[in-house]
Amino acid sequence: MIPFQKVRDLISRHENLEKDLSSGIVDKKKFAEKSKEYSDLNDIIKEAKEYLSFSKEKQELEKICLDKNNETEIKELANLELAELIKKNEINEKKIKLFLLPKDDADSKNAIIEIRAGTGGLEASLFASDLFKMYEKVSQKKNWNLEIISISKSDAGGLKEVIASIKGKNIYSILKYESGVHRVQRVPDTETQGRVHTSAATVAVLPEAEEVDVKIEEKDLRIDVFRSSGPGGQSVNTTDSAVRITHIPTGIVVSQQDEKSQIRNKEKGLKILRSRIYEFERQKIDEERSKDRKNKIGTGDRSERIRTYNFPQGRITDHRINLTLHKLDEFLEGEVFDEVIENLNLQAQEEELKKLN
């Protein structure tokens, strides 16, 4: 049961925000902040008021049901209404609890996604390419803007590594569950005896940090420049345009060589570095808060096997929620991506709700 005072505080906050916004005294920045908070509270205010009035309405209906002077038909109607009221109150209570859960500030941010071929040689690089194409298709369907920051191709036309920025609404809240090891089971084109091979790719999704989120001091950076290289180490640039940036306090290293300009490579490198530092600091805080992170969905642990893509059986299995769908082709086309994410999100919410009880 939610303490009534917490629910009263929500209603009171909503009323105060309404007064502030209608007074016209608030400056532009505060107006935007308060408007967003007011809009968020609008989504729950009806349920909050119903939750507070539940006890009184329940007592009145119970009184009708127990009154011997009332006709049977009236009692039956009151009983039906009471059952509906109790059911509705349970739904309202869950909605309010979800609303009261601590918000992750990063959920509203854009994301940087990093995909790397893992074990499995050329087949792993082909799978990394398949994963990247899937995220491209999801982005197109959702009207997100995907921009490649850095890409390294393999000899077989696959990807050794790709880093991209994805912009849109609440991107990180949707993609954060993709971090981890993605495993594929299929017969490679080069396999003559039809044997199924297992290979893997790792995905890391980071909230895209702004300069206000992470302040990087020049004194904390070591910047090395070198000539960019193509496949097999051959030089593709006659100037020292490639950049390697080391953040000395954390030891995080970023290399960038996609652009011909050293300045552009440095800009892109700092963008990735800022997001990696931001995520590094977030994970430190999370680990301090909870020693039980391994049981938590969406930890961002890159070594955790999260999903298997089985081509012979046409199935996809998410190991964190024991969800198996025989819709592999549709998933890779971005068609049933939301179904998996919604299930992961629901499970994560359930785990957080248990902590409130």
C-alpha positions as CSV (number, residue, x, y, z in Angstrom):
1,M,0.0,0.0,0.0
2,I,1.2,3.5,-0.9
3,P,1.3,6.0,2.0
4,F,-1.6,8.4,1.5
5,Q,0.7,11.4,2.2
6,K,2.8,10.6,-0.8
7,V,-0.3,10.6,-3.0
8,R,-1.5,13.8,-1.4
9,D,1.9,15.4,-2.2
10,L,1.5,14.5,-5.9
11,I,-1.9,16.2,-6.0
12,S,-0.6,19.2,-4.1
13,R,2.4,19.5,-6.4
14,H,0.2,19.3,-9.5
15,E,-2.1,22.2,-8.1
16,N,0.9,24.4,-7.2
17,L,2.5,23.9,-10.7
18,E,-0.9,24.8,-12.3
19,K,-0.9,28.1,-10.3
20,D,2.7,28.8,-11.2
21,L,2.2,28.2,-14.9
22,S,-1.0,30.2,-15.1
23,S,0.6,33.2,-13.2
24,G,3.1,33.9,-16.0
25,I,5.8,34.9,-13.5
26,V,8.1,32.0,-14.2
27,D,11.2,32.6,-16.4
28,K,11.6,30.7,-19.7
29,K,13.9,28.0,-18.4
30,K,11.9,27.3,-15.3
31,F,8.7,27.5,-17.3
32,A,10.0,24.7,-19.6
33,E,11.0,22.6,-16.5
34,K,7.7,23.1,-14.7
35,S,5.7,22.5,-17.9
36,K,7.3,19.1,-18.3
37,E,6.8,18.2,-14.6
38,Y,3.1,19.3,-14.9
39,S,2.7,17.3,-18.0
40,D,4.2,14.2,-16.3
41,L,1.9,14.6,-13.3
42,N,-1.1,15.0,-15.6
43,D,-0.6,11.3,-16.6
44,I,-1.2,10.1,-13.0
45,I,-3.3,12.8,-11.3
46,K,-6.7,11.1,-12.1
47,E,-5.4,7.8,-10.6
48,A,-4.0,9.6,-7.5
49,K,-7.4,11.2,-6.8
50,E,-9.3,7.9,-7.3
51,Y,-6.8,6.1,-5.0
52,L,-7.5,8.6,-2.2
53,S,-11.3,8.3,-2.5
54,F,-11.2,4.5,-2.7
55,S,-11.7,3.7,1.0
56,K,-14.7,6.0,1.3
57,E,-16.3,4.6,-1.9
58,K,-15.6,1.0,-0.8
59,Q,-17.2,1.6,2.6
60,E,-20.3,3.0,1.0
61,L,-20.7,0.0,-1.3
62,E,-20.1,-2.5,1.5
63,K,-22.8,-0.7,3.5
64,I,-25.3,-1.2,0.7
65,C,-24.3,-4.9,0.4
66,L,-24.8,-5.6,4.1
67,D,-28.0,-3.6,4.6
68,K,-30.8,-6.1,5.0
69,N,-33.4,-3.6,4.0
70,N,-32.0,-3.3,0.5
71,E,-33.5,-5.4,-2.3
72,T,-31.4,-8.4,-3.7
73,E,-31.0,-6.7,-7.1
74,I,-29.5,-3.5,-5.5
75,K,-27.2,-5.6,-3.5
76,E,-26.0,-7.6,-6.6
77,L,-25.4,-4.3,-8.4
78,A,-23.4,-2.9,-5.5
79,N,-21.4,-6.2,-5.3
80,L,-20.5,-5.9,-9.0
81,E,-19.5,-2.2,-8.6
82,L,-17.4,-3.1,-5.5
83,A,-15.5,-5.8,-7.4
84,E,-14.8,-3.3,-10.3
85,L,-13.8,-0.7,-7.8
86,I,-11.3,-3.0,-6.1
87,K,-9.9,-4.1,-9.4
88,K,-9.5,-0.5,-10.6
89,N,-7.8,0.4,-7.3
90,E,-5.2,-2.3,-7.8
91,I,-4.5,-1.0,-11.3
92,N,-4.3,2.6,-10.0
93,E,-1.9,1.5,-7.2
94,K,0.5,-0.1,-9.6
95,K,0.4,3.0,-11.9
96,I,1.2,5.3,-9.0
97,K,4.0,3.0,-7.8
98,L,5.5,3.0,-11.2
99,F,5.3,6.8,-11.4
100,L,7.0,7.0,-8.0
101,L,9.9,4.8,-9.0
102,P,13.2,6.7,-9.1
103,K,13.8,8.1,-12.6
104,D,16.9,7.4,-14.6
105,D,18.2,10.8,-15.8
106,A,19.8,9.1,-18.8
107,D,16.6,7.6,-20.1
108,S,15.7,10.8,-22.0
109,K,19.1,11.1,-23.7
110,N,20.2,10.1,-27.1
111,A,22.5,7.1,-27.4
112,I,25.8,6.0,-28.7
113,I,25.8,2.4,-29.9
114,E,29.0,0.4,-30.3
115,I,29.0,-3.0,-32.0
116,R,32.0,-5.2,-32.2
117,A,32.6,-8.7,-33.8
118,G,33.4,-11.2,-31.0
119,T,34.4,-14.9,-31.1
120,G,33.9,-16.6,-34.5
121,G,36.2,-14.8,-37.0
122,L,34.6,-13.7,-40.3
123,E,31.2,-15.1,-39.3
124,A,31.2,-12.9,-36.2
125,S,32.0,-9.9,-38.4
126,L,29.1,-10.8,-40.7
127,F,26.8,-11.1,-37.6
128,A,28.0,-7.7,-36.3
129,S,27.0,-6.3,-39.7
130,D,23.5,-8.0,-39.4
131,L,23.0,-6.5,-36.0
132,F,23.9,-3.0,-37.2
133,K,21.5,-3.3,-40.2
134,M,18.8,-4.3,-37.7
135,Y,19.3,-1.2,-35.6
136,E,19.3,0.9,-38.8
137,K,15.9,-0.6,-39.7
138,V,14.5,0.0,-36.2
139,S,15.8,3.6,-36.5
140,Q,14.1,4.1,-39.8
141,K,10.8,2.7,-38.6
142,K,10.9,5.0,-35.5
143,N,12.1,8.1,-37.4
144,W,15.3,8.2,-35.4
145,N,18.4,9.8,-36.8
146,L,21.3,7.3,-37.0
147,E,24.8,8.7,-37.8
148,I,27.9,6.6,-38.1
149,I,30.8,8.0,-36.1
150,S,33.3,5.3,-36.9
151,I,33.4,2.1,-38.9
152,S,35.9,-0.7,-39.5
153,K,35.0,-3.4,-42.2
154,S,36.2,-6.9,-42.4
155,D,37.5,-8.7,-45.6
156,A,34.2,-10.7,-45.9
157,G,32.1,-7.5,-46.1
158,G,31.2,-7.7,-42.4
159,L,32.1,-5.3,-39.6
160,K,34.9,-5.5,-37.2
161,E,33.5,-2.5,-35.3
162,V,31.0,0.2,-35.8
163,I,30.1,3.2,-33.5
164,A,27.0,5.3,-34.3
165,S,25.0,8.0,-32.7
166,I,21.2,7.6,-32.5
167,K,19.0,10.7,-31.9
168,G,15.3,10.9,-31.2
169,K,12.9,10.8,-28.2
170,N,14.0,8.9,-25.1
171,I,16.4,6.8,-27.1
172,Y,18.5,5.5,-24.3
173,S,15.4,4.2,-22.3
174,I,14.6,1.9,-25.3
175,L,18.1,0.8,-26.4
176,K,19.8,0.4,-23.0
177,Y,18.6,-3.3,-22.8
178,E,20.7,-4.1,-25.9
179,S,24.1,-4.0,-24.1
180,G,25.7,-7.4,-23.8
181,V,26.8,-10.4,-25.8
182,H,24.6,-11.3,-28.8
183,R,25.1,-14.9,-29.9
184,V,24.3,-16.3,-33.3
185,Q,23.9,-20.0,-34.4
186,R,23.8,-20.6,-38.1
187,V,25.5,-22.4,-41.0
188,P,28.1,-20.0,-42.6
189,D,28.2,-19.7,-46.4
190,T,31.7,-21.1,-46.3
191,E,30.6,-24.3,-44.4
192,T,30.5,-27.2,-46.9
193,Q,29.1,-29.9,-44.6
194,G,26.1,-27.9,-43.3
195,R,27.4,-27.7,-39.7
196,V,25.9,-25.0,-37.4
197,H,28.6,-22.6,-36.1
198,T,28.2,-20.4,-33.0
199,S,29.7,-16.9,-33.0
200,A,29.1,-13.7,-31.2
201,A,29.1,-9.9,-31.3
202,T,29.1,-7.4,-28.4
203,V,26.9,-4.4,-28.2
204,A,27.4,-1.5,-25.8
205,V,24.8,1.3,-25.6
206,L,25.8,4.5,-23.8
207,P,23.8,7.6,-23.0
208,E,25.1,10.4,-25.2
209,A,26.6,12.8,-22.7
210,E,26.6,16.6,-23.3
211,E,29.3,18.9,-22.2
212,V,27.2,19.9,-19.2
213,D,27.0,16.3,-18.1
214,V,30.8,15.6,-18.2
215,K,33.4,18.3,-17.9
216,I,36.7,17.1,-19.4
217,E,39.8,19.1,-18.4
218,E,42.6,19.4,-21.0
219,K,45.1,18.5,-18.4
220,D,43.4,15.1,-17.9
221,L,43.9,14.2,-21.6
222,R,46.8,12.7,-23.5
223,I,46.3,13.1,-27.3
224,D,48.5,11.2,-29.7
225,V,48.3,11.7,-33.5
226,F,49.2,9.1,-36.2
227,R,48.5,8.2,-39.8
228,S,45.2,6.5,-40.4
229,S,45.4,3.0,-41.8
230,G,43.2,0.9,-44.0
231,P,42.8,-2.9,-44.3
232,G,46.0,-4.8,-43.5
233,G,47.6,-1.7,-42.0
234,Q,48.2,0.1,-45.3
235,S,48.4,3.9,-45.0
236,V,45.3,5.7,-46.4
237,N,46.4,9.1,-45.4
238,T,49.6,11.0,-45.9
239,T,49.1,13.3,-42.8
240,D,48.8,12.5,-39.1
241,S,45.0,12.9,-39.0
242,A,44.1,9.9,-36.8
243,V,43.7,10.7,-33.1
244,R,44.1,8.6,-30.0
245,I,42.7,10.3,-26.8
246,T,43.5,8.9,-23.4
247,H,41.5,10.1,-20.3
248,I,44.2,9.8,-17.7
249,P,42.0,9.7,-14.5
250,T,39.9,6.7,-15.8
251,G,42.3,5.1,-18.3
252,I,39.6,5.2,-21.0
253,V,41.1,5.3,-24.5
254,V,39.3,6.3,-27.7
255,S,40.8,6.2,-31.2
256,Q,39.3,7.9,-34.2
257,Q,40.5,7.9,-37.8
258,D,37.5,8.0,-40.1
259,E,37.8,11.7,-41.0
260,K,40.6,13.2,-43.1
261,S,40.7,16.2,-40.7
262,Q,42.5,15.8,-37.3
263,I,40.1,18.4,-35.8
264,R,37.1,16.4,-36.9
265,N,38.6,13.1,-35.6
266,K,39.3,14.9,-32.2
267,E,35.7,16.2,-32.1
268,K,34.2,12.7,-32.7
269,G,36.7,11.1,-30.3
270,L,35.7,13.5,-27.5
271,K,32.0,12.8,-28.2
272,I,32.6,9.0,-27.6
273,L,35.0,9.7,-24.7
274,R,32.4,11.9,-22.9
275,S,29.7,9.2,-23.2
276,R,32.1,6.5,-21.9
277,I,33.1,8.6,-18.9
278,Y,29.5,9.4,-18.2
279,E,28.6,5.7,-18.3
280,F,31.7,4.8,-16.2
281,E,30.6,7.2,-13.5
282,R,27.0,6.0,-13.6
283,Q,28.0,2.4,-13.2
284,K,30.2,3.3,-10.2
285,I,27.2,4.9,-8.5
286,D,24.9,1.9,-9.4
287,E,27.4,-0.5,-7.9
288,E,27.6,1.4,-4.7
289,R,23.8,1.4,-4.5
290,S,23.3,-2.2,-5.2
291,K,25.5,-5.3,-4.7
292,D,22.9,-7.3,-6.6
293,R,23.5,-5.9,-10.1
294,K,23.9,-9.2,-11.8
295,N,20.3,-10.0,-11.1
296,K,19.1,-6.7,-12.6
297,I,18.0,-6.3,-16.2
298,G,19.8,-3.9,-18.3
299,T,23.0,-3.6,-16.3
300,G,25.0,-2.8,-19.4
301,D,27.4,-5.6,-18.6
302,R,29.1,-6.2,-22.0
303,S,30.2,-9.7,-20.9
304,E,26.7,-10.9,-20.2
305,R,25.1,-13.2,-22.8
306,I,21.7,-11.6,-23.4
307,R,20.3,-13.0,-26.6
308,T,20.7,-15.9,-29.0
309,Y,19.7,-15.8,-32.7
310,N,19.2,-19.3,-34.0
311,F,18.8,-19.4,-37.7
312,P,18.1,-23.1,-38.4
313,Q,15.1,-22.9,-36.0
314,G,14.2,-19.3,-36.9
315,R,14.0,-18.3,-33.3
316,I,15.3,-15.6,-31.1
317,T,15.7,-16.1,-27.3
318,D,16.3,-13.4,-24.7
319,H,17.9,-15.1,-21.8
320,R,17.2,-12.4,-19.2
321,I,13.4,-12.9,-19.4
322,N,13.3,-16.4,-20.9
323,L,11.4,-15.1,-23.9
324,T,11.6,-17.1,-27.1
325,L,10.0,-15.9,-30.3
326,H,9.9,-17.9,-33.6
327,K,10.1,-14.6,-35.5
328,L,13.8,-14.3,-36.2
329,D,13.4,-12.8,-39.7
330,E,10.9,-10.3,-38.5
331,F,13.1,-9.3,-35.6
332,L,16.1,-8.7,-37.9
333,E,13.8,-6.5,-40.0
334,G,13.0,-4.4,-37.0
335,E,9.4,-5.7,-37.0
336,V,9.1,-7.3,-33.5
337,F,11.8,-5.3,-31.8
338,D,9.3,-3.4,-29.7
339,E,7.7,-6.6,-28.4
340,V,11.0,-7.8,-26.9
341,I,11.9,-4.3,-25.4
342,E,8.4,-4.0,-23.9
343,N,8.8,-7.4,-22.1
344,L,12.3,-6.4,-20.8
345,N,10.9,-3.0,-19.6
346,L,7.9,-4.7,-17.8
347,Q,10.3,-7.2,-16.1
348,A,12.6,-4.3,-15.0
349,Q,9.6,-2.4,-13.6
350,E,8.4,-5.5,-11.7
351,E,11.8,-5.9,-10.1
352,E,11.8,-2.3,-9.0
353,L,8.3,-2.5,-7.7
354,K,9.3,-5.5,-5.5
355,K,11.8,-3.2,-3.8
356,L,9.0,-0.8,-2.9
357,N,6.8,-3.5,-1.3
